[in-house]
């Protein structure tokens, strides 16, 4: 089992450190502990705000059996609720949809809720007269809201209400990229998938620059992917800076710079990770955001969107956008069979003999150590 002794070995010099053992990628008890310790007590991402773009839009998401509901209210605010009726616990919404008549209705007994979660009506409350009940705000019949914030179009939640202030948690990234100065971001493309692998493998694959030239030759060679610096901001925030846009030169034709990103990045690109499940890829002319959510021990929901500036949506950039859409979808689709083959070995004792490559796997080691630190408390 996971232990402090194992953690000390994993913290050791990367050329000698062991990898996370295979059972951590398939054991149900590990996933339960991850939900309790890794995904609780901190801000986690659950989706992207453009997925609920219009007032009344609703989108269900699931975190390892915990159903949640993202809602765009009539006041244009994004809120997240537990996707559970307060009566008998029915799953309220099972597909992305638009709220009918501006309310959320339970199909089991007809309870209805406002888009801000307030219970509107409980039909036939008085069985003898058939009279409905319209609860007051203090009666406790409303949907259970989860604290949430939107930053860089990413919807973050505090599942247990015990996380540090959001502004403190996001401050290192917000200041690094001057995100307040990005202006209006426009969605260029969005990709969703159920990856046939444990959530940790999905994230480790994103952090793995080593595979780019082998699995995604269209982005460049392994030699070009090697042209990067590892940046450690904090135990929860680390990433790569690809020098001269090493992994995007081959397919990302120039788009107008977003805010001050051109000044901040020059010709470089950055790929950063915010523990436990948020990914950011920044190029001067576009931003790619990804969220991953475990659905089970060997299944992970992933959503990624690519954004440009409003100026980048002009007709004269149509060819660049089309090339970018094709490239991002191809990259994502190429990763799915790789993830399945990574997951396929995790029940073999031979998997636990894996080794890191010092020049490439620093981020994977940092991530695995951070997961184990959090699991052990």
N, C-alpha and C positions, 0 to 999 in steps of 0.2 A: 504494500500500500504506500501511499504518499507519506513522506516523512521529512523531518528536519535534516536528517542525514542526506537524503536524496537532494534536498534543496541546496545544501552546501556543495555537493558535487556539481550540481548544475550551474552554480554560481562561479565555478572555478574557471581557469584559463580555457578559452573556447576550443583550443586544439586538443584538450583532454576531457572536456565536459561531456557528460551523457545527455542524450535528448530525453524529452518527456516520454515516459513509458507508454506502450501501446494501449494498455487498459484505460488510460485517461481519455481515450478517444472513442470508447464504446461502452463503458460501464455506466448503467443508469444511475447508480448512486453518486458517481462523479458529477454527472449533469445536474442532479438535484442540488448538490453542494455548490456547484457553480452558480445556479440561479440564486441561492441563498446568500452567497458571499461575493461572487464576482459581479453579478447583475443587480445587486441590491446595495443600498448605501452609497451609490454614486450615480452620476448622470449617464444614461445609456441612450443610444439612438434607436428609434423604432421605425423610422421612415423619413420621407421627404415631403416638405410642405406642398410642393406642386402636385403631389398625389391626391391632395384634397384642395384643389385650386379654387373652387367656386363655393359660395355659401350653400350649405346643405349637403356638400360632398361628404361621404363617409367611407372609410376604408378599414376593414378589420385586419389586425396583425396578431401574431401569436408568438409568445416567448416561452418555448418549452412547456406547452400546455396551459399557459396563462393567457387567456384571450383578452385583447385590448382593442379599443376602437378609436381611431383618429377621426375627428369631426371638424369641419370648417363651419363656424357658427354664423348666424345672420349678422353679427357684428364684425365678421371677417376674421375673427380670432380662431386660431387652431387650439383645440382642446383634446385631451386624451382621457378616455374613461375605461374602466373595466367593462368589457363587452358582455355584461351579465344583467339580466332583469332582476330588480330588487324583490320580486315576488317569489318565484320558484327557481330562479337561477338559470333561465333559458338563455342560450346564446342569442343575442338580439339581432346581429347582422352577420351574415355568412359570406357576403360578396361585396365588392366595391359598388356603391350605388349613390343615388341622390335621395335625400330624405323627402318623403311624400308629404306635402302640405307643411313643410318646415318642422316636422316632428319625427321622433324615433318611436316606432310602434312595436310592441312585443306580439308576435303572431300566436302566442299560446293563450293568453287571457286578455289581450287588448290594452294593457297598460301603455300609456304614451308619455313621452318625455320631450321637453324642449331640447334644442340643440346645445343649450348650455347645461343640460343634465337635469333640470328641474322636472319633477314628476307633474305632468299636466292633469291627467285623468286616470282614475281607477274605476272602470265600468262595473255597474251592479254591486257597488259597495254595500248598499242596503238591499239584501236579497228579496225582502218582502215587497219593497216599492220599486225596485229596479233603479234606484237613484245612484248616480255616479258620485265619486268622491274627488274633490279637487284639493289635493294636499297643500298646506301652507309650507313655506320654506323650512320651518323648524321641525317639521314632523319626521324627517329622516327617510323619505321615500325616493329621493332623487338618486340618479346614477352616481356611482362612486368615482370621483375624478382623481386622476393621477397628476401630480405636479408636472408641468411641462414648460418647455421653452423652445423657441425656434431660433436657430443661429445658422447662418449661411445655408438657408433652406433645409437644414437638417432638424428634425423634430427629436428633441431630447426629453426623456422623462426621468423622474426620481421615483422608482417603483415603490419604495417604502417610506418616502417622505423624510429620510434621514441623511440625505446627501449634503455636502457643504454647499454654500451659495453657488449658483450656476456661474455667475460672473467671475468668481474666483477660479473655478475649474477651467473655464474657457479662456481666461485672460492671456496665457502664454501664446496661444494660437491667434487670438484676436489682435494682439499687439504685433505679433511677428509679421502678419500679412496686411495690417491696417484694414481689416475686413469692413469696418464702417465706411470705408471710402470706395467700396466695390461698385456702388450704384446698382441699378436694376439688372438682375441676372435673368436671362431668358433660356429656357430649356431647349437644348438642341436635340437630345435623344435620351431615352430611358430604357433600361434593360432590367428584367426581373427573371429570377430562376430559382428552382429548388435544387440546390447542389447536393449530390449524393455523398456527403461527407460530413464529418463533425465540424462544428463551427470554428474550432481552433485551426483546423487544416485550411479552411477557406481564407482565414486571415493570414496564416503563415505563407500561403501561396502568393497573396498580394505583396507581402514583404520580401519575397524571394526574387531578387533581380537576376540571380544565376540562371534561371530557366528561360529568360526572355528570348535569347538567341536560338534556343533549341525548340521551344514550343510556339513562340510568336516571331518567326523570322522576319515578318513584315515590319516589325518595329525597329529592327536593326540587329547587329551582330552581338555576340557575347562580349567581344572586345569593347563595343560602344557602351554596353550596359555596365561594364566594369568601371566606367569613367564617372564615379560618384563618390560623395562623402557621406558618411553616417553622422547624423546629428541627434544628440540626446538632449532634450529640453528638460525632462523630468522622468521619474520612473514610469509615469503614465503617458508620456508624449515623446515619441522619437520617430525618426524618419530618414529619408535619403534626399540629397540634392544631386540631381543628375546634371553634370556640368555640360554646358552648351546644349542643353536639351537632348542629351545623348539618346534617350529612348523614344523621342517623338520627332526627330528630324526627318525620318523616312516617310512619315504619313501625315503630320500635322502642319499643313500649310498655314501661313500667318493669317490670323484674325486680329481685328483691333484689340488692343490691350484692354484688360478689365481694370478699371480704376488705376491704382498706382502699381499694379503687378509688374508692368514693364520695367519700372524703375527699380522695384524691389528684387526682381529675379534676373533682370538682364536677359541673357539667352538661356538661362538655366530653367529647370523644372524641379518641383519638390513633391515628394510622396510622403505623407505623414500619417501616423496612426495615433488615435486617442483611445486609450484603454477604457472599456474592454472591446468595443465593436464598431468603431467609426474610422473611416478611411477618407483621406483627402489627397487629391492629386491636382497640383496647381501649375499651370503653364501661363505665360503672360496673356495669351488670348483665350484660354478656356479653363474651366474648373470641372473636375470629375469628383463626385461624392458617392461613397458606398456605405451602406449599412448591412450588417449581417445579423440574423437572429436564429438561434438554434430552435429547430422544430422537434427534434429528437436527438438521440445520441449520434445518428448517422444521416441526418437530413438537416439542411440549413437553408433558410430563405435569404436570398441576397437581392438587393436592389441597388442599381447604380444609375445615376443621371449625369449628363454632361451639359454644362451651361456656358453661354457666351454673353458678351455685352450686348445691349440693344443695338449698338452700331454694327455688331457682327452678324445681325440678322438681315442686313441689306442684301438685295438680289445679287449684287456683284460678288458676294461671298458664298453663293449657293453651292458651287463646286467644292469649295473647301469644307463646307458643312457636310455635304454628301460623303466625302472621303472620310471625314471624321466619324460619321455614323457607321459606315461600313467597317472601319477599323476597330471601333470599340465593341461592336457586336461580335466581330470575328474573334477578338482577344478573349472576350468572355466565354464564347462558345467553345473555344479551344481549351479552356481551363477545365471544363466540366468532366471530360473523360480522364484527365490527369487526376482530378480530385477523387474520382471513383477508384482509381488504381492506388492512390495513396491510402484510402480508407480500407481497401481490400487486404492490406497486410497487417492491420493493427491487432489482430488476434494471434499472430504468430510470435513466439518468443524471440525469433530471429530479428524481428522489428526493433527490439530493445537494444540491439547492438549498433544502432545508427550513430553516425558521427557528424559533427559540424565541420564546415570548411571555413577557416578563420577569415579569409578575404571576402566572403560572401554572406555568411550566416549570422552576423552580429545581431541583426534585428530579430531573427527567429529565436536566438538564445535569450535576448532581452524579454521577448514576449512570453516564452515558456517559463522563465524565472518569475515574471510578474504574476502569471496565472497561479503558479504553485505558492508563491508568497501569500497571495490573497486567499487561496483555499486553506492554507494552514493558519491563517489569521495572524 
